[in-house]
Amino acid sequence: MDTRQYIADTGRQARQASRRMARSTTGERNLALQAIAEALLDARASVLEANGRDLARGRENGLEPALLDRLELTEERFSAMVEGLEQIVALPDPVGAITDLNYRPSGIQVGKMRVPLGVVGIIYESRPNVTVDAAALCLKSGNATILRGGSEAFDSNQAIAAAIGQGLEKAGLPATAVQVLATTDRDAVGELISQPEHLDVIVPRGGKGLIERISADARVPVIKHLDGNCHTYIDNEADPAMAIRVAYNAKTQRYGTCNTTETLLVAETLAAEVLPELCNLYRDAGVTLRGCERSRGIVAEMETATEEDWSEEYLAPVLAVKVVKDLDEALEHIQRYSSGHTEAIITENWHLARRFLAEVDSSSVMVNASTRFADGFEYGLGAEIGISTDKLHARGPVGLEGLTSLKWVVLGDGHVRA
């Protein structure tokens, strides 16, 4: 296979399909999603069989247990994948909505219409359920998409792609509106991200190495976040019981996610009260604590934190702990070390809370809530395509609206400019 030619052909087909998707109705797109759900249910046995081949190959190749777990499609995960399609059908359609429509002194009306981005390229690893989630979100928002899954999930993704194509054709939409690359050639990624004439945006989902490479090499705009070094700050005016409960959840509810708290900051006047109890809970949960000198003076069994710990996204039961003087020192630490993903403050002082909201420059900022809420589903977006720590064009969890853009519309009745 000539990879360059294959990717160019795929891009041209996606661009052509995007024009049909741009004029599709909400009903057509919802019908397509329902047809895809039915096709997946009919293909359940073949999809799970393909997934079994991927798992067997992964074990032979020494794939880590955590990656094998992400790769596996159990019966329960398959059902959840199909159910996710129904949930996206139920979401409001942002496409075509006209907002901010106002009359101008000339008599014309000026407003903004929400429109699809066009062609969305998505590059991801391991989880085959992402193939369905990504395809569904792109279709619902009126886009065509090119999907490049990891080689470890190749058979699973191709089986899923076949069902998606059947569903699109049944609904009268082009099967090329969703194309899953049928190659494991590593050069395919480089070719894909070098086609601004065919793709409007790239969304990488995976490890930091993948995202750094895409960000550095892409000639197409990228929606991404590199890592999730999230902070929880316990203020000196926090309710101790609330602080302990929220900080514990923010770290231990799930370890391997980008919205898990990786650094705990505690105001000095409350540190002696909350740290011993909180650290006992962390220890019982198997969390390794790495503390500054002042925090180790309160809880001696902490390991000594290094400079690198303040910037680390552990994705593991490890937590960096630092005692700070006050909100100002906490803000300074966050500004220096945060990845711009999610930060939270625990406080009863709403003046300080509003300062935190205004001054922390992250995609999600929270008051008295666990950072684990930084998620498209929890925000009411339904499934998400990913989380963006960029400021343009989308920020935070990227759902349907994040896969659209705005254009100006002008309504007149024979108006001419004087």
N, C-alpha and C positions, 0 to 999 in steps of 0.2 A: 504494500500500500504506500502510495506517495502521500505522506502525512500533510505536507503543505497544501497540496491540491485538495485532499479530503477536507481539511479544515476550512479552506476557502469555499468549497462547494456547500459545506454545512452552513457557513455564515450567510451565503447568498440565499439559501433556502429559508433560513430563519428570518432574514430581512423581508423576503417576500411574504412569509406567513404573518409577520408582524403587521403588515398592512391590512390583512384580513381580520386579524385580531382587533385592530384599532377600530374597525367598524362593526364589530360583533356587539350583540346586546347582552345585558345582564342575564336574560333568560337563556341565551345560547351558551354562555360561559358556565352557568350553573348546571345546565343540562349536560355539558361535557364533563364536569366534575362528577356528577351522579353516574354517568356512563362509565367513567374511569373506575369508580368504586365498584360497580357491577362487574366490570372486566377483571379487576383484581381479585374479587371473590371467586370468579370462575377459574382464575389462574392460580388460586391459592396453592394447590399441590405442586405445580411446576415452579412457582416462585420459591417455595420452601425447599424443594429439591435442589434448585440452583444455589440457594443459600447454604445448603448442606455441603455442596461442592466447594464453595468459597471457604467455609469453615475448615474442611478437611485440608485444603491447600494451605490455609493459614497456619494450621498446626504443624504441617510438614515443614513450613518455612520458618518455624519458630516465632510466630507472632505472639506478642505478650498477652497474658490473660485478660488485661483490661481492654486491649484492642479486640480480642476475640469476643468479649462480652458486647462491645459496641457493634460488632459485625453481625452478631446472631439475631435472626428473626424468629423469635418464638411464636407460638400460636397467639399468645396474648399481645405481643408487639405487632403482629400482623393485623390483628383486629383493631388495635389502637390506630394503626396507620390508615386503615380504611375509614374508621370513625372520624379521623381528622379531616378527611375530605368532606364529610357531611357537615362538620363544624364550619369549614370555610365557605361552603354553600350558604350557610345561615348568616354569614357576616355581611354587613352593608357594603354595597359596591361603591367605591369612591369615584369611579370613572364617569366623566360627563357632568359632575356636579359643578354648578356655576355659583360662585360666592362673590361677595363684596361688589355687587352690581349697583352702580350709582349713576344718576344723571349728571352730566357735565353742563356748564353754562351754554355750550353750543347746542345742547339738545340730544347729543348721543348718550348712550348708556355704555359704561365701561366696567368690566368685571374680569374675573379669572375663572378659567375652566380647568378641572383636573383631568389629566390625560396620561396614558401609559408612557413609560420610558422608551419602549420599543423592543429591543432585543437585550435580554439579560443573560450574561454568562455566569455560571456558578461552578466553582471548583471546590470540591470537598473531599473528605476522607472517611473511610470506614462505614459509617452508618447508612445502610441502604434505605432506611425510612426517610432520609433527607431527600432522596430522589422524588418521592411522592409529595412531601411537604413543599419543596421548592417549586416543583412543577405546578402544584395546585395554586400557590400564592401568585406565581407569575401569570397563570391563566386567568384567575379571578380578577387580577388588576389589568387585564387586557394586553399582556406582553407575550412575546415569543421568548423561548429560552433555550440555551444550549447548556447541557449539564455534563460535567466531567467528574465522575466519581473516582474513588481510589481503586487501584488495580486489585486490591484485596477483596473488593466487593463486585468484581466485574460481572460474574455470572448472575448474581442477584439483580444488579442494576439493569442488565439487558433483558431479563425476564420481566421486570417491572416496566421497562420502557415499552415492551411489546404490548402490555395491557393498556398503557397510557395511549399509545397510538390507536389501538382498537376503539377506545372510548371516544377519542377525538373524532375519528372518522364516523362513528355512529351518530355523533352530535352534529355532523356537517361542518366541522372545523378541520383545518389542515393538520395532518399528523405531524408535519414538520414544525408545528408551533412548539413542540417539545421534542428536542433531539438529545439523546444520551450518547455521547461519543462511544463508538464501537472500536476503540483502540486503547491499548495500554502504553503506547509509545509516549515516553516522557516529553518528546519534542512537541507533542500535541498541545500541551499547556502553553509553551512559548509562542506557538503559532496563534493560538486562540486569543491571547492577551495582546496581540499585535495587530488586531483587525478593527480599528476604529470605524472603518467604512461599513462594517457589518454588525458590530456590537456597540451598544450605548453605555453599558456599565458592566463591571466584573465584581462579583461577590465571592471572595475566598473564605472558606470555612474549614479550619483545621489548626494544625500546630503553628507555633510562632515562626518556624523556619519557612513554611509554605507561604504564610501571609507576608513575611518580609520580602521573599522573592517576588511575589506577585506585585507588591507595592513598588518595588524598585524597578521592575522590568516592564510593567504594563504601559501600553500606549493608549489604553482605554481607562476612563475614570473608574476608581475602585471604591467600594463601600466596605469598610473593614474595621476591626480592632485587633491590635497586636497581642495584647495580654490584658488580664484583669487583676491588677494589683489594687484591690479594694480595701478601704479603711473604714473602721468603726471607731468613732471618738466618744468616749464617756465623759461628759462635761461635769464640772464640779457642782452643778445644780441638777444633776440627774437623780431620778428615783432609783435607789440602789437595786431594788428587786427587779424593776423593769430593765435596768442596765444589764444585769446578769442574764436575765432571760433572753433579751434580744441579742447580746453579744455571743452567747452560747449558740443560739440558733444560726447566727450569721456565719459561724465557722463550721459547725458540725452537721447541719441539716443535710449537706452533701459536699464532699471535698473537691471533686474534680470538675467544678464548674467555674466559669469566668466571673460570676457574681458572688463567689464565696469570699468572705473577709479574709485577707491575708495579713493585715497589720491591725493590731488593737492599740489605740491611744487612750490613755486614762489620765484625767486631770489629777494633779498631785494631792489636792485636798480630799479626794474621794478614793484614791488608790489603795490606801491601807484597809479601807472598809470592803471594797468589792473584789480586789485581786485575789486574796486568799481563797474565798469561796468559789469564785469563778475558775481559778486555776485548778482547784480540786475537781470541779466538774469536767474541765478539759482533760485532766489527767485520767479520770475514770473512763473517758471516751477514747483514750489512746492518742491524744494530741500532744505532740512535742512542742514545748514552749521555748522560744529564744528571746531573751529579754535584755533591755538596756541595764546599766549599772543600778539605777534607782529601782527598777522593777525587780531585779534580782535581790536587792536589799529587803524587799517585802516577801518575795517567794524565792527562797534560796535555791530550790532544785531546778530552776530554769537554767537552760543552757545560755551561754553568752552570745548575744546577737552580734553579727559582724555588719559592716557597712553594706555588704551585698544583700543581707536579709531584708533591708528596708525597701529594696526594689524588686524582690522576688515574688513571682506568681508560683506558689508551691503546687497547687492542684493536688494537695496531699494533706494528711493530718499534722500539719506544722503551722505554727502561728508565731509571728513576730510581735513582741509586746514592748511598748514604750510609755513611760510616765512623762507627761508634759506639764508645764506650768499652768497653762490656761488655753482658751480658744485660740488666741493669737499664735501660740507655739504650735498648736495642732494644725492650724491653717498653713503655717509655714512648712511643716513637715509634709503635709498632703501636696502642697504646690510643688515641692521638690521631687517627691518620689512617686506620686500617683500616676497611673497609666491613663487617667481620664475616663475610667469606666463608671464606677459607682462608689459613693462615699455616704456615710450615715453619721448623724449626731444623736446622742441620747441626752436629753435635757428637759427640764421643766421651765426653762427661761426662754420665752418665745422671742424676745429681743435677740438673744444669742442664736436661736434657731434660724431667724430670718437672716442674720449675718452669714451664717453657714450656707444657707440656700443661695445667697447672692454672691458670695465670694469664692465658693468652691467651683472650679471650672471643669466639671465632669458631666458625662452624658446623663447620669441619674444622680440626684442628690436627695437624701431622705432624712426625715426627722422621726425619731422614736420608732423605727421599723428596721427589720433585718435587710441587709443588702441582697439576700436571696430573692427578694421580690422583683429585682431588676430583670424582667422576663416578659416577652411579648404576651404570653397567655395571661400572666398575672396583671398586666396593664390593660387587658381587655382587647388586645389586638388580634386574638386568635393565635394561630401559629406565626412564627417569625422567620424571616429569612436569615437573620443574624443580628448582631449588635454593632452599631457604629460608634466609634469614639471620635470620628471626624466631625467637623461643624457644617460641612457641605457635602451632599445635599440633604442627607438624612443623619439624625443623631439619636443614639439610644437604640432600643429594640426596633427593628425595621419590619413592619407589617405591610399590609396592602397599600396604605397611603405612602409609605416610604418607597414603594415601587412605582410611584406615579410622579408626575411633575405638573407644573402649572403653566398655562399660556394665557395671555391676555385675549379677551374677546370684546368686540365693539359692536353694538347694536344701533342701527340707524334706520331712518326712513327717508332715504334720498338726501341725507345731509351732505353738504359740501363745506369745506373750510373757507371762511371769509379771508 
